[in-house]
Amino acid sequence: MSTTTSGVEISAVGLAASGPDGTIFRDVRLTAPAAGLTVLVGPAGAGRTSLLLALGGRFRTDAGRVTVAGSHSAASARAHTALARARPGLDLEPHLFVAETVAERRAIGGGLPTEPALARMYDLLRIDPPGHVLVEHLAAVEQLLFSVALAAAGRPGAVLVDDVDSGIAGADLLRAWRALRELADTGITVVATATEAPRGADAVVDLPGHHLYPRGGIA
């Protein structure tokens, strides 16, 4: 796939958020490089999903600053990023057919993603979900990549995807990470969450310690 996009850099300085049960995350400092793959890693309850949403301007924080494409505005962050999924609040509806899911997304998105754009993303991610199949009958890795395709087909500056390794292991998990790596290589910034870091991420943020470090290539 030759089409490229100008990915956006996403950074955070001193980012903190709390909820009814106390601190969700605090003192987060990170940089997700433009057109790179950044992974937020930690166990359940470490604040991965909330931090992912905050980086996309979709979660209120108590302190610190998020910068997306040079802007500190949450509205600008939302405009430059597309959310593939953030569990449990945002995910594919399992009881819809694939074709219904696409039609619903186009109704919400004013006709986007277009059929050619979605087809190109299917080709990049190496999926071909049949329109007549229920989403819940797709394999877990296919559901993940379908949600990524829907988000990425509009060629946003960044795609945010939660829980990459939830219910996916072995060859399927390697396939998922390779697909996200290839998506980043087209120019789209990818920020994902997982319980364990893959090989091939450009940056990994360990939660709750928030240590940022570079990684090597996917085998």
Contacts in CASP RR format, 6 or more apart in sequence:
PFRMAT RR
TARGET T0000
AUTHOR 0000-0000-0000
METHOD contacts of the structure
MODEL  1
MSTTTSGVEISAVGLAASGPDGTIFRDVRLTAPAAGLTVLVGPAGAGRTS
LLLALGGRFRTDAGRVTVAGSHSAASARAHTALARARPGLDLEPHLFVAE
TVAERRAIGGGLPTEPALARMYDLLRIDPPGHVLVEHLAAVEQLLFSVAL
AAAGRPGAVLVDDVDSGIAGADLLRAWRALRELADTGITVVATATEAPRG
ADAVVDLPGHHLYPRGGIA
1 120 0 8 1.000
1 123 0 8 1.000
1 124 0 8 1.000
1 186 0 8 1.000
3 120 0 8 1.000
3 155 0 8 1.000
3 186 0 8 1.000
4 186 0 8 1.000
4 187 0 8 1.000
5 35 0 8 1.000
5 155 0 8 1.000
5 156 0 8 1.000
5 157 0 8 1.000
5 186 0 8 1.000
5 187 0 8 1.000
5 188 0 8 1.000
6 34 0 8 1.000
6 35 0 8 1.000
6 157 0 8 1.000
6 187 0 8 1.000
7 34 0 8 1.000
7 35 0 8 1.000
7 157 0 8 1.000
7 158 0 8 1.000
7 187 0 8 1.000
7 188 0 8 1.000
7 189 0 8 1.000
8 34 0 8 1.000
8 68 0 8 1.000
8 69 0 8 1.000
8 70 0 8 1.000
8 80 0 8 1.000
8 81 0 8 1.000
8 157 0 8 1.000
8 158 0 8 1.000
8 189 0 8 1.000
9 31 0 8 1.000
9 32 0 8 1.000
9 33 0 8 1.000
9 34 0 8 1.000
9 67 0 8 1.000
9 68 0 8 1.000
9 69 0 8 1.000
9 70 0 8 1.000
9 189 0 8 1.000
10 31 0 8 1.000
10 32 0 8 1.000
10 38 0 8 1.000
10 55 0 8 1.000
10 56 0 8 1.000
10 66 0 8 1.000
10 67 0 8 1.000
10 68 0 8 1.000
10 77 0 8 1.000
10 81 0 8 1.000
10 158 0 8 1.000
10 189 0 8 1.000
10 191 0 8 1.000
11 30 0 8 1.000
11 31 0 8 1.000
11 32 0 8 1.000
11 66 0 8 1.000
11 67 0 8 1.000
12 28 0 8 1.000
12 29 0 8 1.000
12 30 0 8 1.000
12 54 0 8 1.000
12 55 0 8 1.000
12 64 0 8 1.000
12 65 0 8 1.000
12 66 0 8 1.000
12 67 0 8 1.000
13 29 0 8 1.000
13 64 0 8 1.000
13 65 0 8 1.000
13 67 0 8 1.000
14 26 0 8 1.000
14 27 0 8 1.000
14 28 0 8 1.000
14 29 0 8 1.000
14 63 0 8 1.000
14 64 0 8 1.000
14 65 0 8 1.000
15 25 0 8 1.000
15 26 0 8 1.000
15 27 0 8 1.000
15 28 0 8 1.000
15 29 0 8 1.000
15 51 0 8 1.000
15 54 0 8 1.000
15 61 0 8 1.000
15 63 0 8 1.000
15 64 0 8 1.000
15 65 0 8 1.000
15 66 0 8 1.000
16 23 0 8 1.000
16 25 0 8 1.000
16 26 0 8 1.000
16 27 0 8 1.000
16 28 0 8 1.000
16 61 0 8 1.000
16 62 0 8 1.000
16 63 0 8 1.000
16 64 0 8 1.000
17 23 0 8 1.000
17 24 0 8 1.000
17 25 0 8 1.000
17 26 0 8 1.000
17 50 0 8 1.000
17 51 0 8 1.000
17 54 0 8 1.000
17 59 0 8 1.000
17 60 0 8 1.000
17 61 0 8 1.000
17 62 0 8 1.000
18 24 0 8 1.000
18 62 0 8 1.000
24 47 0 8 1.000
24 50 0 8 1.000
24 51 0 8 1.000
25 46 0 8 1.000
25 47 0 8 1.000
25 50 0 8 1.000
25 51 0 8 1.000
25 207 0 8 1.000
25 208 0 8 1.000
25 210 0 8 1.000
27 210 0 8 1.000
28 51 0 8 1.000
28 205 0 8 1.000
28 210 0 8 1.000
29 210 0 8 1.000
29 212 0 8 1.000
30 38 0 8 1.000
30 203 0 8 1.000
30 205 0 8 1.000
30 210 0 8 1.000
30 212 0 8 1.000
31 203 0 8 1.000
31 212 0 8 1.000
32 38 0 8 1.000
32 55 0 8 1.000
32 158 0 8 1.000
32 189 0 8 1.000
32 191 0 8 1.000
32 203 0 8 1.000
33 189 0 8 1.000
33 202 0 8 1.000
33 203 0 8 1.000
34 187 0 8 1.000
34 189 0 8 1.000
35 184 0 8 1.000
35 185 0 8 1.000
35 187 0 8 1.000
35 188 0 8 1.000
35 189 0 8 1.000
36 184 0 8 1.000
36 187 0 8 1.000
36 189 0 8 1.000
36 190 0 8 1.000
36 202 0 8 1.000
36 203 0 8 1.000
37 180 0 8 1.000
37 181 0 8 1.000
37 184 0 8 1.000
37 190 0 8 1.000
37 192 0 8 1.000
37 200 0 8 1.000
37 201 0 8 1.000
37 202 0 8 1.000
37 203 0 8 1.000
38 189 0 8 1.000
38 190 0 8 1.000
38 191 0 8 1.000
38 192 0 8 1.000
38 201 0 8 1.000
38 202 0 8 1.000
38 203 0 8 1.000
38 204 0 8 1.000
38 205 0 8 1.000
39 164 0 8 1.000
39 191 0 8 1.000
39 192 0 8 1.000
39 193 0 8 1.000
39 194 0 8 1.000
39 197 0 8 1.000
39 198 0 8 1.000
39 201 0 8 1.000
39 203 0 8 1.000
39 204 0 8 1.000
39 205 0 8 1.000
40 48 0 8 1.000
40 51 0 8 1.000
40 52 0 8 1.000
40 191 0 8 1.000
40 192 0 8 1.000
40 193 0 8 1.000
40 194 0 8 1.000
40 205 0 8 1.000
40 207 0 8 1.000
41 48 0 8 1.000
41 193 0 8 1.000
41 194 0 8 1.000
41 195 0 8 1.000
41 196 0 8 1.000
41 197 0 8 1.000
41 204 0 8 1.000
41 205 0 8 1.000
41 206 0 8 1.000
41 207 0 8 1.000
42 48 0 8 1.000
42 193 0 8 1.000
42 194 0 8 1.000
42 195 0 8 1.000
42 206 0 8 1.000
42 207 0 8 1.000
42 208 0 8 1.000
43 195 0 8 1.000
44 195 0 8 1.000
46 207 0 8 1.000
46 208 0 8 1.000
47 207 0 8 1.000
47 208 0 8 1.000
48 162 0 8 1.000
48 193 0 8 1.000
48 194 0 8 1.000
48 207 0 8 1.000
49 86 0 8 1.000
49 87 0 8 1.000
49 162 0 8 1.000
49 163 0 8 1.000
49 193 0 8 1.000
50 59 0 8 1.000
51 59 0 8 1.000
51 193 0 8 1.000
51 205 0 8 1.000
51 207 0 8 1.000
52 86 0 8 1.000
52 160 0 8 1.000
52 162 0 8 1.000
52 191 0 8 1.000
52 192 0 8 1.000
52 193 0 8 1.000
53 59 0 8 1.000
53 83 0 8 1.000
53 86 0 8 1.000
53 160 0 8 1.000
54 60 0 8 1.000
54 61 0 8 1.000
54 66 0 8 1.000
55 66 0 8 1.000
55 68 0 8 1.000
55 77 0 8 1.000
55 81 0 8 1.000
55 160 0 8 1.000
55 191 0 8 1.000
56 66 0 8 1.000
56 68 0 8 1.000
56 74 0 8 1.000
56 77 0 8 1.000
56 78 0 8 1.000
56 81 0 8 1.000
56 83 0 8 1.000
56 158 0 8 1.000
56 160 0 8 1.000
57 66 0 8 1.000
57 68 0 8 1.000
57 74 0 8 1.000
57 77 0 8 1.000
57 78 0 8 1.000
57 81 0 8 1.000
58 74 0 8 1.000
58 77 0 8 1.000
58 78 0 8 1.000
58 83 0 8 1.000
58 86 0 8 1.000
65 72 0 8 1.000
66 72 0 8 1.000
66 74 0 8 1.000
66 77 0 8 1.000
68 76 0 8 1.000
68 77 0 8 1.000
68 80 0 8 1.000
68 81 0 8 1.000
68 158 0 8 1.000
69 76 0 8 1.000
69 80 0 8 1.000
69 157 0 8 1.000
71 77 0 8 1.000
80 156 0 8 1.000
80 157 0 8 1.000
80 158 0 8 1.000
81 156 0 8 1.000
81 157 0 8 1.000
81 158 0 8 1.000
81 159 0 8 1.000
81 160 0 8 1.000
82 151 0 8 1.000
82 152 0 8 1.000
82 154 0 8 1.000
82 156 0 8 1.000
82 157 0 8 1.000
82 158 0 8 1.000
82 159 0 8 1.000
82 160 0 8 1.000
83 90 0 8 1.000
83 151 0 8 1.000
83 159 0 8 1.000
83 160 0 8 1.000
83 161 0 8 1.000
84 147 0 8 1.000
84 148 0 8 1.000
84 150 0 8 1.000
84 151 0 8 1.000
84 152 0 8 1.000
84 159 0 8 1.000
84 160 0 8 1.000
84 161 0 8 1.000
84 162 0 8 1.000
85 91 0 8 1.000
85 92 0 8 1.000
85 144 0 8 1.000
85 147 0 8 1.000
85 161 0 8 1.000
85 162 0 8 1.000
85 163 0 8 1.000
86 160 0 8 1.000
86 162 0 8 1.000
87 162 0 8 1.000
87 163 0 8 1.000
87 166 0 8 1.000
91 147 0 8 1.000
92 101 0 8 1.000
92 135 0 8 1.000
92 143 0 8 1.000
92 146 0 8 1.000
92 147 0 8 1.000
93 101 0 8 1.000
93 104 0 8 1.000
93 135 0 8 1.000
94 134 0 8 1.000
94 135 0 8 1.000
94 136 0 8 1.000
95 134 0 8 1.000
95 135 0 8 1.000
95 136 0 8 1.000
96 104 0 8 1.000
96 134 0 8 1.000
96 135 0 8 1.000
97 131 0 8 1.000
97 132 0 8 1.000
97 133 0 8 1.000
97 134 0 8 1.000
97 135 0 8 1.000
98 129 0 8 1.000
98 130 0 8 1.000
98 131 0 8 1.000
98 132 0 8 1.000
98 133 0 8 1.000
98 134 0 8 1.000
98 135 0 8 1.000
98 138 0 8 1.000
98 146 0 8 1.000
99 131 0 8 1.000
99 132 0 8 1.000
101 135 0 8 1.000
101 146 0 8 1.000
101 150 0 8 1.000
102 113 0 8 1.000
102 118 0 8 1.000
102 131 0 8 1.000
102 150 0 8 1.000
105 112 0 8 1.000
105 113 0 8 1.000
105 150 0 8 1.000
106 112 0 8 1.000
106 113 0 8 1.000
112 153 0 8 1.000
112 154 0 8 1.000
113 121 0 8 1.000
113 150 0 8 1.000
113 153 0 8 1.000
113 154 0 8 1.000
114 153 0 8 1.000
117 153 0 8 1.000
117 154 0 8 1.000
117 155 0 8 1.000
118 149 0 8 1.000
118 150 0 8 1.000
118 153 0 8 1.000
120 153 0 8 1.000
121 148 0 8 1.000
121 149 0 8 1.000
121 152 0 8 1.000
121 153 0 8 1.000
122 128 0 8 1.000
122 129 0 8 1.000
122 149 0 8 1.000
124 179 0 8 1.000
124 182 0 8 1.000
124 183 0 8 1.000
124 186 0 8 1.000
125 145 0 8 1.000
125 148 0 8 1.000
125 149 0 8 1.000
125 179 0 8 1.000
125 182 0 8 1.000
125 183 0 8 1.000
126 145 0 8 1.000
126 175 0 8 1.000
126 179 0 8 1.000
127 142 0 8 1.000
127 145 0 8 1.000
127 146 0 8 1.000
127 149 0 8 1.000
129 138 0 8 1.000
129 142 0 8 1.000
129 146 0 8 1.000
135 143 0 8 1.000
135 146 0 8 1.000
138 146 0 8 1.000
139 172 0 8 1.000
140 166 0 8 1.000
140 167 0 8 1.000
140 168 0 8 1.000
140 172 0 8 1.000
141 168 0 8 1.000
141 172 0 8 1.000
141 173 0 8 1.000
141 175 0 8 1.000
141 176 0 8 1.000
144 161 0 8 1.000
144 164 0 8 1.000
144 168 0 8 1.000
144 176 0 8 1.000
145 176 0 8 1.000
145 179 0 8 1.000
147 161 0 8 1.000
148 159 0 8 1.000
148 161 0 8 1.000
148 179 0 8 1.000
148 180 0 8 1.000
148 183 0 8 1.000
151 159 0 8 1.000
151 160 0 8 1.000
151 161 0 8 1.000
152 159 0 8 1.000
152 183 0 8 1.000
152 188 0 8 1.000
155 188 0 8 1.000
156 188 0 8 1.000
157 188 0 8 1.000
157 189 0 8 1.000
158 188 0 8 1.000
158 189 0 8 1.000
158 190 0 8 1.000
158 191 0 8 1.000
159 183 0 8 1.000
159 188 0 8 1.000
159 189 0 8 1.000
159 190 0 8 1.000
159 191 0 8 1.000
160 191 0 8 1.000
160 192 0 8 1.000
161 180 0 8 1.000
161 190 0 8 1.000
161 191 0 8 1.000
161 192 0 8 1.000
161 193 0 8 1.000
162 192 0 8 1.000
162 193 0 8 1.000
163 193 0 8 1.000
163 194 0 8 1.000
164 173 0 8 1.000
164 176 0 8 1.000
164 177 0 8 1.000
164 180 0 8 1.000
164 192 0 8 1.000
164 193 0 8 1.000
164 194 0 8 1.000
164 198 0 8 1.000
165 173 0 8 1.000
165 176 0 8 1.000
165 194 0 8 1.000
165 195 0 8 1.000
165 196 0 8 1.000
166 195 0 8 1.000
168 176 0 8 1.000
173 198 0 8 1.000
174 218 0 8 1.000
177 198 0 8 1.000
177 199 0 8 1.000
177 200 0 8 1.000
177 218 0 8 1.000
178 218 0 8 1.000
180 190 0 8 1.000
180 192 0 8 1.000
181 200 0 8 1.000
181 218 0 8 1.000
183 190 0 8 1.000
184 190 0 8 1.000
184 202 0 8 1.000
197 204 0 8 1.000
197 206 0 8 1.000
197 215 0 8 1.000
198 215 0 8 1.000
198 218 0 8 1.000
199 215 0 8 1.000
199 216 0 8 1.000
199 217 0 8 1.000
199 218 0 8 1.000
199 219 0 8 1.000
200 215 0 8 1.000
200 216 0 8 1.000
200 217 0 8 1.000
200 218 0 8 1.000
201 215 0 8 1.000
201 216 0 8 1.000
202 214 0 8 1.000
202 215 0 8 1.000
203 212 0 8 1.000
203 213 0 8 1.000
203 214 0 8 1.000
203 215 0 8 1.000
204 212 0 8 1.000
204 213 0 8 1.000
204 214 0 8 1.000
204 215 0 8 1.000
205 211 0 8 1.000
205 212 0 8 1.000
END
